[in-house]
């Protein structure tokens, strides 16, 4: 069943700082912060929320359709999508722009400092949900400000259920705008920090926000996640990963499991556990798209972790 994924396609320039940020930041000098981190290790990865989610959903056997805007440097990514058999029908090239670029520095405690150049992503409003046929579910992941608002309206007007996943884009909106998204969305997905910010900006606590949607999902990193649905709070444990290598893209992997569970009618316990597993499989590999598993392998990992089958 086709799932429309609205969000960014980006290149991730990932650097590893072999120390802890806290050892190099003086608390009493934050107001005149001027730091430089020596990063002997650097690599360039394929990233972006839309492409990361699509990559993981494809791995699960889903049918992801990406909707995104890209720049003049898109060719290497286009070749990759061809290899992965991911449709690019609704990936639009914006001339004289760069594809979105993230510059991510991670320390030994998995803290991250990120600089992000949106580039072509600022033109995401050039795409329209109305141009896509046969969509059963959608997600609005971090994207251009105008595009996110437009796509929410279009999903709502078309009667297509969607997940509102503001992510790093959440600070772009005030409380009234966020409530407008929430009133249109069927599902809300945030991490714990974003959940706190969402509460502060809307003036509503998590329980109140959950009542406005079919489900509110809050990821908690190594502490697992919590799903508020049907008047219940469902605590989902974190799956122990084989290794903790790189957290980049773990949230997107989780959301792929979430989308798969929703579109296939899985119960929330199973959906949350599958999502948790996808995040654990990702974190053991560098970059957002270097983990490769067959659906049979994912099913086996699920059984080993929870003693039951996905269904």
C-alpha positions in Angstrom: 0.0 0.0 0.0 1.5 3.3 -1.1 2.7 5.7 1.5 3.6 9.3 0.6 6.6 10.6 2.4 6.9 14.4 2.3 10.3 15.6 3.6 13.9 16.3 2.8 16.4 14.6 0.6 19.8 15.6 1.8 23.5 14.8 1.9 24.9 14.2 5.4 28.4 15.3 6.1 29.2 13.4 9.3 32.2 14.1 11.5 33.2 12.3 14.7 34.8 14.3 17.5 36.9 11.8 19.6 36.0 13.4 22.9 33.1 15.0 24.7 31.7 18.4 23.8 31.2 19.2 27.5 35.0 19.1 28.1 35.5 21.9 25.6 32.7 24.3 26.4 33.1 26.7 29.4 29.6 27.2 31.0 30.5 30.7 32.1 31.5 31.7 28.5 28.4 30.5 26.6 27.5 34.1 25.8 30.8 34.5 23.9 31.0 30.9 22.5 33.8 30.4 20.1 34.8 26.7 19.8 36.5 24.5 17.2 36.4 20.7 17.3 39.1 18.8 15.5 37.4 16.0 13.6 39.9 13.5 12.1 37.1 11.3 10.8 34.6 12.6 8.2 32.4 11.0 5.6 29.5 11.9 3.3 26.4 9.9 3.5 23.0 9.8 1.8 20.4 11.3 4.2 17.4 13.4 4.6 14.2 12.5 6.4 12.1 11.5 3.3 14.8 9.3 1.8 15.8 7.7 5.1 12.2 6.8 5.9 11.6 5.5 2.4 14.8 3.4 2.6 13.7 1.7 5.8 10.0 1.3 4.7 11.2 -0.3 1.4 13.3 -2.7 3.5 10.1 -3.7 5.4 8.3 -4.4 2.2 6.3 -1.2 2.1 5.6 1.0 -0.9 7.1 4.4 -0.2 6.6 7.4 -2.5 9.0 10.3 -1.8 7.9 13.9 -2.3 10.9 16.2 -2.1 12.9 18.9 -3.9 16.6 18.6 -4.9 19.3 20.7 -6.4 21.9 20.6 -9.2 24.1 18.2 -7.2 21.4 15.5 -7.1 22.8 13.0 -9.7 24.6 10.7 -7.2 21.4 10.4 -5.2 19.3 9.8 -8.3 21.6 6.9 -9.3 21.2 5.4 -5.8 17.4 5.6 -5.9 17.5 3.8 -9.3 19.6 1.0 -7.6 17.2 0.8 -4.7 14.2 0.8 -7.0 12.7 3.8 -5.2 10.4 5.9 -7.4 11.6 9.5 -8.1 8.4 10.5 -9.8 7.6 13.2 -7.2 11.2 14.3 -6.6 11.5 17.7 -8.2 14.7 19.4 -9.3 15.1 23.1 -8.5 17.7 24.7 -10.8 20.5 26.8 -9.3 20.2 25.3 -5.8 22.0 22.7 -3.8 20.3 19.6 -2.5 19.9 20.1 1.3 23.1 19.5 3.2 23.6 18.6 6.9 26.9 19.0 8.6 26.8 16.8 11.7 29.4 16.5 14.4 29.0 13.6 17.0 30.9 13.2 20.2 31.7 10.1 22.1 28.5 10.4 24.1 26.4 10.5 20.9 25.7 14.2 21.4 25.3 16.0 18.1 25.9 19.5 16.8 24.3 20.0 13.4 24.4 22.8 10.8 21.9 22.5 8.1 21.6 24.2 4.7 18.1 23.7 3.3 18.9 24.7 -0.3 16.2 23.2 -2.6 14.2 22.1 0.4 13.0 25.7 0.7 11.0 25.1 -2.5 9.1 22.1 -1.3 5.8 23.9 -1.8 6.3 23.4 -5.6 5.2 19.8 -5.0 1.5 19.0 -4.4 -0.1 16.0 -2.7 -2.8 16.4 -5.3 -0.5 15.1 -8.0 -0.1 11.6 -6.4 -2.6 8.8 -6.8 -3.4 5.8 -4.8 -2.0 7.0 -1.4 -3.3 5.2 1.7 -1.2 7.1 4.3 1.2 10.0 4.4 3.8 11.6 6.7 5.0 15.2 6.9 8.6 15.1 8.0 10.9 18.1 8.3 10.8 20.1 5.0 10.5 23.7 3.8 8.2 25.7 6.0 5.6 26.6 3.3 5.7 23.1 1.9 4.9 21.5 5.2 1.9 23.7 5.8 0.6 23.2 2.2 1.0 19.4 2.3 -0.9 19.2 5.6 -3.8 21.1 4.0 -3.7 18.9 1.0 -3.7 15.7 2.9 -6.6 16.9 5.1 -8.6 18.1 2.1 -8.0 14.8 0.3 -9.1 12.8 3.4 -5.7 11.0 3.5 -4.6 10.2 7.0 -1.1 11.4 7.8 1.6 11.5 10.5 2.8 15.0 11.6 6.5 14.6 12.4 7.8 18.2 12.8 11.3 17.1 13.9 13.9 19.8 13.5 11.3 22.0 11.8 9.2 22.4 14.9 10.9 25.7 16.0 9.7 27.3 12.7 6.1 27.4 13.9 4.3 29.2 16.7 1.7 27.6 18.9 -1.3 28.5 16.7 0.4 27.0 13.6 1.4 23.8 15.4 -2.2 23.4 16.6 -3.4 23.8 13.0 -1.1 20.9 12.0 -2.3 18.8 14.9 -6.0 19.5 14.1 -5.4 18.1 10.6 -3.2 15.2 11.4 -4.3 11.7 12.5 -1.0 10.9 14.2 1.8 12.9 15.9 5.4 11.7 16.2 8.1 13.6 18.2 11.1 12.8 20.3 11.2 13.8 24.0 12.8 17.2 23.4 10.4 18.0 20.6 7.5 16.8 22.8 8.5 19.3 25.5 8.8 22.1 23.0 5.4 21.2 21.5 3.8 21.4 25.0 5.4 24.8 25.7 4.3 26.3 22.4 0.8 25.0 22.3 0.1 25.2 26.0 -1.2 21.7 26.1 0.3 18.7 27.9 1.0 15.4 26.2 -2.3 13.8 27.3 -4.3 16.7 25.9 -2.4 16.6 22.6 -3.0 12.9 22.4 -6.7 13.4 22.6 -6.5 15.5 19.4 -5.1 12.6 17.3 -5.5 8.8 17.0 -2.1 8.4 18.5 0.8 10.5 19.9 4.2 8.8 19.7 7.1 10.1 21.8 10.5 8.5 21.3 12.9 8.5 24.3 16.2 7.3 22.9 17.7 4.5 24.9 14.6 4.6 27.2 12.4 3.3 24.4 9.2 5.2 23.4 5.7 5.9 24.6 2.5 5.7 22.5 -0.6 7.5 23.7 -3.6 6.0 21.9 -7.1 4.9 22.7 -6.9 6.6 26.1 -4.0 4.5 27.1 -0.2 5.0 27.6 1.7 2.2 25.9 5.3 1.9 27.0 7.6 0.4 24.3 11.0 -0.9 25.4 14.2 -0.1 23.6 15.6 -3.0 21.7 19.2 -3.6 22.7 21.4 -3.0 19.5 24.3 -5.2 18.5 26.4 -2.0 18.8 26.0 1.7 19.3 27.8 3.2 16.3 25.9 6.2 15.0 22.4 7.6 16.0 22.0 9.5 12.7 18.8 8.4 11.1 17.5 6.3 14.0 14.3 8.4 14.3 13.6 8.0 10.6 14.1 4.2 10.9 11.6 4.2 13.8 9.1 6.2 11.7 9.3 3.7 8.9 8.2 1.0 11.3 5.5 3.3 12.5 4.2 3.9 9.0 4.3 0.2 8.2 2.4 -0.7 11.3 -0.3 1.9 10.7 -0.9 1.1 7.0 -1.0 -2.6 7.7 -3.4 -2.3 10.6 -1.0 -3.7 13.3 -1.9 -3.1 16.9 0.0 -0.3 18.7 2.1 -2.7 20.8 3.4 -4.5 17.7 3.8 -1.3 15.8 5.9 0.3 18.5 8.0 -2.8 19.0 8.7 -3.0 15.2 9.6 0.7 15.2 12.0 0.2 18.2 13.6 -2.7 16.4 14.2 -0.7 13.2 15.9 2.1 15.2 18.1 -0.5 16.9 19.1 -2.1 13.6 20.1 1.3 12.3 22.1 2.5 15.2 24.6 -0.3 14.8 25.7 1.1 11.4 27.1 4.4 10.3 25.0 6.8 8.3 21.2 6.7 7.7 21.1 4.2 4.9 24.0 1.7 5.3 22.1 -1.0 7.2 20.7 -3.7 4.9 18.4 -6.5 6.1 15.9 -8.8 4.4 12.3 -8.9 5.6 13.0 -12.4 6.8 15.9 -11.2 8.9 13.8 -8.4 10.4 11.1 -10.9 11.3 13.7 -13.1 13.0 15.2 -10.2 14.9 11.7 -9.3 16.0 11.0 -12.8 17.3 14.3 -12.9 19.1 13.6 -9.6 20.8 9.9 -10.1 21.7 9.1 -13.8 21.5 6.4 -13.2 19.0 5.9 -12.6 15.3 5.1 -9.2 13.6 1.9 -10.6 12.1 
